[in-house]
Amino acid sequence: MAVNQRLDLKQGQTLTMTPQLQQAIKLLQMSNIELTEFVEAELEKNPLLERDESMSSEKPDAPDADAASDRDASASDEGEETAAPREESDDTPERPAETEHAAEPERELDTDFDNVFTGAGMAEQEGGYDAFATSSFATAGKGGNLKFDDPDFAFENNMAKETSLRDYLQDQINLEFEGTGDRAIALVLLDYLDESGYIRTDIPALAERLGCAPARVEKVLDRLQQLDPPGLFARNLAECLALQLRELDRLDPAMQALLKNLDVLASHDLKKLKSLCGVDETDLKEMIGEIKSLNPKPALEFEHFVSQTVIPDVLMRPLPKSKGGGWAVELNNDTLPRVLVNRSYYTEVSNSAKQKKDKEYLSEQLNTANWLVKALDQRAETILKVASELILQQEAFFLYGVEYLKPLVLKNIAEVIGMHESTVSRVTTNKYIGTPRGVFELKYFFTSGVGSTDGGAEFSSEAIKARIRVLIEAENPKSILSDDDLVNALKKDGIDIARRTVAKYREAMKIASSVQRRRQKNS
């Protein structure tokens, strides 16, 4: 078989993803926090970038959502050097000029501790040596230290600190266990305490790793279960509740029987529980009330969570009738980084640059800075376009509530604004809009649809869930609605939906079945 060499010429189209194009795509899907961190990193790396602290005195009206030709008008027409719209509200206070103070030189600390204690570094006085002459006590008078710049006495260094659960338990362990062996076992068990306060390890296996008898580990664990707060170091929920009831002196035989049958309690089978516990209905209700008052996750008392408030990327508000009505849509300037390209600095430095590598570096940084400014501006404009069209498509939701949310997919928005579905998907990820009905993620407005009984407009899945919740909350305790009853009620409203879909929506909202709801409402 002969092997021939041949040269062919073919013509085709390809899309090359340059690094800048890849970065621009990443910018689209960044949240406002991630974008701020990215811009801060660029400001540190690029000497030609600087923050834009300027503020305009007037803020133009945002676009009217009822007028399709005006919906993009709220994106400001800033120059190509600015990275975000410049409009600010009229009531934004002017920032006072910051005055730079020369840093006060720090005192050189005497770290020669040997001299302090031997007397070699002491200050000689009339009666001998002053041992405190080189320490912070040298500035103290009869009323204490008279200087407030000493870090040992700084207010922020003497504020009360929140005690962690581990520190709180370690202090108790040090007091509870005198022997170093049992104390060491207790500290190992402390390492296996999860965030809820439960022990998640096999005791015999742990004893084997520690090289001691399982009975000794069990004995240490029993003493740990007596520490404060009650309920810690339990191996399961029943034991956690039992430890708390024991502390309250309420762990009688009837309560022990109830704890052994928590699964029956979860199913609200009160008749079976009365038989298992040997109590009447009144006593059983009191016991259940005591169980509900306990803490199933005692360790969470020491967790101090700081809730992060969602800052919307887009703001909307209704316009008065005097301005034509509709909705005003604008970008939230607080979430938009403001950067400028310092061209005067570039001109000054480039004129003094002699070597080729220096000129190449400056040119590269200038191109990067120009690209970042344009990319940020394009990102802001794209977010505004998508949000404006979402408001137009879901106007009934903002006027009347969630039951009027329309089914919507990415393609519906992409076709109107002339962008690809993937671009709309990136823009709506981790982006939030502040509305008169609250703050929502832009993704929230994209929902699947269910057909109507008359073949007309579809209903959004979120609207159907809201309708199901309303029906269940209004049901009569003596006539609980089954899933079939919900299907019939929805059909009367023109919603054609299957029973399994109703069950799926109900479970997604964490609503119990009709049997469980009947037991709950009749208990």
C-alpha positions in Angstrom: 0.0 0.0 0.0 1.5 3.3 -1.1 1.7 6.2 1.3 1.3 9.6 -0.3 1.7 13.1 1.1 -0.8 15.8 0.2 -1.3 19.4 1.1 -5.0 20.6 1.4 -6.3 24.0 2.1 -9.6 24.3 4.0 -11.6 27.3 5.2 -13.6 27.2 8.4 -14.8 29.3 11.3 -13.6 28.8 14.9 -14.0 30.7 18.1 -10.8 31.3 20.0 -11.3 31.9 23.7 -8.7 34.4 24.6 -7.7 34.8 28.3 -9.5 38.2 28.4 -12.7 36.7 26.9 -12.6 33.8 29.5 -12.2 36.4 32.3 -15.1 38.5 31.0 -17.3 35.4 31.1 -16.2 34.7 34.7 -17.0 38.3 35.6 -20.6 37.8 34.5 -21.3 35.0 37.0 -19.4 36.6 39.9 -21.5 37.8 42.8 -21.0 41.4 44.0 -18.7 40.1 46.9 -16.6 38.1 44.5 -16.4 40.9 42.1 -15.2 43.3 44.8 -12.5 40.9 45.8 -11.4 40.5 42.2 -11.3 44.3 41.6 -9.3 44.8 44.8 -6.7 42.3 43.6 -6.5 44.1 40.3 -6.0 47.5 42.0 -3.1 46.0 43.9 -1.4 44.5 40.8 -2.0 47.3 38.3 -0.5 50.7 39.0 -2.6 52.4 36.3 -5.9 51.5 38.0 -7.3 53.7 40.7 -10.6 53.9 42.6 -13.2 56.4 41.3 -14.4 58.3 44.3 -16.3 61.0 42.4 -20.0 61.4 42.8 -22.4 63.1 40.5 -24.8 65.6 42.1 -27.8 64.5 40.2 -29.2 61.0 39.6 -31.2 60.5 36.4 -34.5 58.7 36.5 -34.4 54.9 36.2 -36.0 53.3 33.2 -39.7 52.7 33.0 -40.5 49.0 32.9 -43.7 49.7 31.0 -41.9 51.2 28.1 -39.8 48.7 26.2 -37.8 51.5 24.5 -36.8 53.0 27.8 -36.0 49.9 29.9 -32.2 50.1 29.2 -32.0 53.9 29.8 -31.0 53.6 33.4 -27.6 52.3 32.4 -25.4 55.5 32.6 -23.5 56.7 29.6 -20.2 57.0 31.3 -16.9 57.4 29.5 -14.9 54.3 28.5 -12.6 54.9 31.4 -15.2 54.4 34.1 -16.2 51.0 35.2 -19.7 51.6 36.7 -22.6 54.0 36.4 -21.9 57.3 38.2 -25.4 58.2 39.3 -25.9 58.6 43.0 -28.9 59.6 45.1 -29.3 63.3 46.0 -29.2 62.6 49.7 -25.8 60.9 49.6 -23.6 62.8 52.0 -20.3 64.2 50.8 -17.3 62.3 52.2 -15.0 64.5 54.2 -11.4 64.7 53.1 -9.3 62.3 55.0 -6.3 63.7 56.8 -3.2 61.6 56.9 -1.4 61.6 60.2 2.2 60.7 60.6 2.5 57.3 62.3 3.8 57.7 65.7 7.0 55.6 66.1 6.5 52.5 68.2 8.5 52.1 71.4 11.2 49.6 71.3 10.3 46.9 73.8 12.9 45.6 76.2 13.0 41.9 75.6 16.1 41.2 77.8 14.0 39.5 80.5 17.1 38.1 82.2 18.3 41.6 83.0 14.9 42.6 84.3 14.9 39.9 86.9 18.6 39.9 87.8 18.8 43.7 88.3 21.2 44.4 85.5 18.6 46.3 83.5 17.0 48.1 86.5 17.0 51.9 86.9 19.1 53.0 89.8 17.3 55.2 92.3 18.2 56.8 95.6 17.0 53.8 97.7 18.3 51.1 95.4 16.8 49.8 92.1 13.4 50.4 90.6 12.3 47.0 89.2 9.4 48.7 87.3 11.4 51.4 85.5 11.6 49.5 82.2 8.0 48.2 82.3 4.6 49.7 81.6 4.3 50.4 85.3 6.8 53.2 84.8 4.0 55.4 83.4 1.5 54.6 86.1 0.7 57.1 88.8 -1.5 56.6 91.9 -4.5 56.3 89.6 -3.0 53.8 87.2 -1.6 54.3 83.7 -2.1 57.8 82.4 -1.5 57.0 78.7 -4.2 55.5 76.5 -1.9 54.5 73.6 -0.5 51.5 75.5 -1.7 48.4 73.7 -1.9 46.5 77.0 -4.7 48.8 78.0 -6.3 49.4 74.7 -10.1 49.1 74.7 -10.3 46.7 71.8 -7.8 44.4 73.5 -9.8 44.2 76.7 -13.3 43.7 75.3 -15.2 40.6 76.4 -14.6 37.6 74.1 -17.3 35.1 73.3 -16.5 31.7 74.9 -16.4 28.8 72.5 -18.0 25.5 73.5 -14.6 23.7 73.5 -13.1 26.3 75.9 -16.1 26.1 78.1 -15.9 22.3 78.3 -12.1 22.2 78.7 -12.5 24.4 81.8 -15.0 21.9 83.2 -12.9 18.9 82.3 -9.9 20.3 84.1 -12.0 20.7 87.3 -13.9 17.4 86.9 -10.9 15.0 86.2 -8.0 15.0 88.6 -6.1 12.1 87.1 -4.1 12.8 83.9 -5.2 9.5 82.3 -9.0 10.1 82.6 -8.5 13.8 81.6 -6.6 12.7 78.5 -9.5 10.3 77.6 -12.0 13.1 78.2 -10.1 15.5 75.9 -10.0 12.8 73.1 -13.8 12.4 73.5 -14.1 16.1 73.3 -12.4 16.0 69.8 -15.2 13.6 68.6 -18.0 16.0 69.6 -19.9 17.2 66.5 -21.5 20.6 65.9 -24.8 19.5 67.5 -23.2 18.1 70.7 -23.3 14.4 69.9 -20.5 11.8 70.1 -19.9 10.3 66.7 -17.5 7.5 67.3 -17.5 3.8 68.3 -16.5 3.6 72.0 -14.9 0.0 71.8 -12.8 1.0 68.7 -11.7 4.2 70.4 -10.7 2.3 73.6 -8.6 0.0 71.5 -6.8 2.9 69.9 -6.2 4.5 73.2 -5.0 1.2 74.7 -7.4 1.1 77.6 -10.5 -0.9 78.6 -13.8 0.1 77.0 -15.3 0.3 80.5 -13.0 3.1 81.5 -13.9 5.1 78.4 -17.6 4.5 79.2 -17.0 5.7 82.8 -15.3 8.9 81.5 -18.1 9.4 79.0 -20.7 9.1 81.8 -19.0 11.8 83.7 -18.8 14.0 80.6 -22.5 13.7 80.2 -23.0 15.4 83.5 -21.3 18.6 82.3 -23.1 21.8 81.4 -25.1 22.3 79.3 -27.1 19.1 79.8 -27.5 16.8 76.8 -23.9 16.9 75.5 -21.9 13.8 74.7 -25.1 11.8 73.9 -24.9 9.0 71.3 -28.4 9.6 69.9 -31.4 11.8 70.2 -33.1 9.7 72.9 -30.1 9.8 75.1 -29.7 13.5 74.6 -33.2 14.1 75.7 -32.8 11.7 78.6 -29.8 13.6 79.9 -31.8 16.8 80.0 -34.7 15.2 81.7 -32.5 13.6 84.3 -31.1 17.1 85.1 -34.7 18.2 85.6 -35.6 15.1 87.7 -38.3 14.1 85.2 -36.8 10.9 83.9 -39.5 8.6 85.3 -40.5 5.1 83.8 -43.3 6.6 81.7 -40.9 9.2 80.2 -38.3 6.5 79.6 -40.9 4.5 77.7 -41.8 7.6 75.6 -38.1 8.1 74.7 -37.9 4.5 73.6 -40.7 5.1 71.1 -39.8 8.5 69.6 -40.7 7.0 66.1 -44.3 6.5 67.3 -44.3 10.1 68.7 -43.2 11.4 65.3 -46.1 9.6 63.6 -48.5 11.3 66.2 -50.1 7.9 67.1 -51.3 9.0 70.5 -53.4 6.0 71.1 -50.5 3.7 70.8 -48.3 5.9 72.9 -50.8 5.9 75.8 -50.7 2.1 75.8 -46.9 2.0 75.6 -46.3 4.6 78.4 -49.2 3.5 80.6 -50.6 7.0 81.1 -53.8 8.8 80.3 -54.3 11.4 77.6 -53.7 14.4 79.9 -50.4 13.0 81.2 -49.3 12.1 77.7 -49.8 15.7 76.5 -47.8 17.0 79.4 -45.0 14.6 78.7 -45.0 15.6 75.0 -44.9 19.3 76.0 -41.8 18.6 78.2 -40.1 16.8 75.3 -40.8 19.8 73.0 -39.3 22.2 75.5 -35.9 20.3 75.4 -33.0 21.2 73.1 -32.2 18.4 70.6 -28.9 20.2 69.6 -27.5 21.6 72.9 -24.1 22.5 71.4 -25.7 25.1 69.1 -26.2 27.4 72.2 -22.5 28.3 71.9 -22.6 28.9 68.1 -22.7 32.6 67.3 -23.7 33.0 63.7 -23.5 36.4 62.0 -26.2 36.5 59.4 -25.0 38.0 56.1 -27.5 40.4 54.7 -28.1 40.0 51.0 -27.2 43.2 49.1 -29.3 43.4 45.9 -27.5 44.1 42.6 -30.6 45.7 41.1 -33.2 47.9 42.7 -36.8 48.5 41.5 -39.6 50.7 42.7 -43.0 51.8 41.4 -43.1 55.1 39.6 -45.9 57.6 40.4 -48.7 58.2 37.9 -47.3 61.7 37.3 -44.3 60.1 35.7 -46.3 57.6 33.7 -46.5 54.8 36.1 -44.7 51.5 35.6 -41.4 50.5 37.4 -38.1 52.3 37.8 -35.2 49.9 37.5 -31.6 50.8 38.4 -28.3 49.2 39.4 -27.3 49.3 43.0 -24.2 51.5 43.0 -23.1 50.1 46.4 -22.4 46.8 44.7 -20.5 48.2 41.7 -16.8 48.7 42.0 -15.6 52.1 40.6 -12.3 52.1 38.9 -10.5 54.5 36.5 -7.5 54.3 34.2 -5.0 56.9 35.3 -3.7 58.0 31.9 -1.8 61.0 33.2 0.3 58.7 35.4 0.8 56.4 32.4 2.0 59.3 30.3 4.4 60.5 33.0 5.9 57.1 33.6 6.1 56.0 29.9 8.1 59.2 29.0 10.7 58.3 31.5 10.8 54.6 30.6 14.0 53.8 28.7 14.2 50.0 28.5 12.0 47.9 26.2 10.8 45.6 28.9 9.6 48.6 30.9 7.6 50.0 28.0 6.1 46.5 27.3 5.1 46.3 31.0 3.3 49.6 30.9 1.6 48.9 27.6 0.4 45.5 29.0 -1.0 47.1 32.2 -2.7 49.8 30.2 -4.5 47.3 28.0 -5.5 45.3 31.1 -6.9 48.3 32.8 -8.8 49.4 29.7 -10.2 45.9 29.3 -11.3 45.7 33.0 -13.1 49.0 32.8 -15.0 48.0 29.7 -15.7 44.5 31.0 -17.2 45.9 34.2 -19.3 48.3 32.2 -20.6 45.6 29.9 -21.4 43.4 32.9 -23.4 46.1 34.6 -25.3 46.8 31.3 -26.1 43.1 30.8 -27.4 42.7 34.3 -29.7 45.7 33.9 -31.0 44.4 30.5 -31.9 41.0 32.0 -33.4 42.4 35.2 -35.5 44.9 33.2 -36.9 42.2 30.9 -37.6 39.9 33.9 -39.7 42.7 35.5 -41.7 43.1 32.3 -42.3 39.4 32.0 -43.2 38.9 35.7 -45.1 42.2 36.3 -48.2 40.3 37.6 -46.0 38.8 40.4 -45.0 42.3 41.6 -48.5 43.6 41.5 -50.5 40.7 42.9 -48.2 38.1 44.5 -46.6 34.7 44.0 -49.8 33.0 42.8 -49.4 35.1 39.6 -45.9 34.1 38.9 -45.7 33.0 35.2 -43.7 30.1 33.9 -40.5 31.3 32.4 -37.3 29.8 30.9 -33.9 31.3 30.0 -34.8 31.2 26.3 -37.7 33.6 26.7 -35.4 36.3 28.1 -32.5 35.5 25.8 -34.6 35.9 22.6 -35.9 39.4 23.7 -32.6 40.9 24.7 -30.6 39.2 21.8 -28.2 37.2 24.0 -27.4 33.5 24.4 -29.1 31.4 27.1 -25.8 30.7 28.7 -25.2 34.4 29.1 -28.6 34.9 30.8 -27.8 31.9 33.0 -24.5 33.5 34.2 -26.1 36.9 34.7 -28.9 35.5 36.9 -26.6 33.4 39.1 -25.9 34.9 42.5 -27.5 38.2 41.5 -30.3 39.6 43.6 -33.0 42.2 43.0 -34.6 44.4 45.6 -38.4 44.7 45.0 -41.4 46.0 47.0 -42.1 42.4 47.8 -38.6 41.6 49.1 -35.2 40.6 47.9 -35.1 37.7 45.4 -32.5 36.0 43.4 -33.0 36.5 39.7 -33.1 32.7 39.2 -36.2 32.7 41.3 -38.3 34.1 38.5 -37.5 31.1 36.2 -39.9 28.4 36.9 -41.4 25.4 35.0 -45.1 25.5 33.9 -48.1 23.3 34.3 -50.9 23.3 31.7 -54.4 24.7 32.3 -57.6 22.7 32.0 -58.9 24.9 29.2 -55.6 24.7 27.2 -54.8 28.4 27.8 -51.9 30.0 29.6 -49.7 27.8 31.8 -49.3 28.1 35.6 -45.9 28.5 37.3 -44.8 25.7 39.6 -44.2 28.3 42.3 -47.7 29.7 41.9 -49.1 26.2 42.2 -47.1 25.6 45.4 -48.4 28.8 46.9 -52.0 27.7 46.0 -51.5 24.3 47.6 -50.1 25.9 50.8 -53.2 28.3 51.0 -55.6 25.3 50.6 -53.8 23.3 53.3 -53.6 26.2 55.8 -57.4 26.8 55.3 -58.5 23.2 55.6 -60.9 22.1 58.3 -59.2 19.9 61.0 -62.2 17.6 60.8 -61.9 17.4 57.0 -58.3 17.1 56.1 -57.6 17.5 52.3 -55.9 14.5 50.7 -53.7 14.8 47.6 -56.7 13.8 45.5 -58.8 16.5 47.1 -56.1 19.0 46.3 -56.1 17.9 42.7 -59.8 18.5 42.4 -59.5 21.9 44.1 -56.8 23.0 41.8 -58.8 21.8 38.7 -61.6 24.1 39.9 -59.0 26.9 39.6 -58.2 25.8 36.0 -54.9 24.0 36.9 -54.5 20.6 35.3 -52.1 18.7 37.5 -51.5 15.1 38.4 -51.7 13.7 41.9 -48.0 12.6 42.0 -47.1 16.2 41.1 -49.2 17.6 44.0 -47.4 15.1 46.3 -44.0 16.2 45.0 -44.8 19.9 45.5 -46.2 19.2 49.0 -43.1 17.3 50.0 -40.8 20.0 48.6 -42.6 22.5 50.9 -42.1 20.0 53.8 -45.8 19.7 54.3 -46.9 16.4 56.0 -49.3 14.0 54.4 -53.0 14.1 55.1 -52.7 11.3 57.6 -50.0 13.0 59.6 -51.8 16.4 59.4 -54.9 14.8 60.8 -53.0 13.4 63.7 -51.2 16.7 64.3 -54.4 18.8 64.3 -56.4 16.4 66.4 -53.7 15.9 69.0 
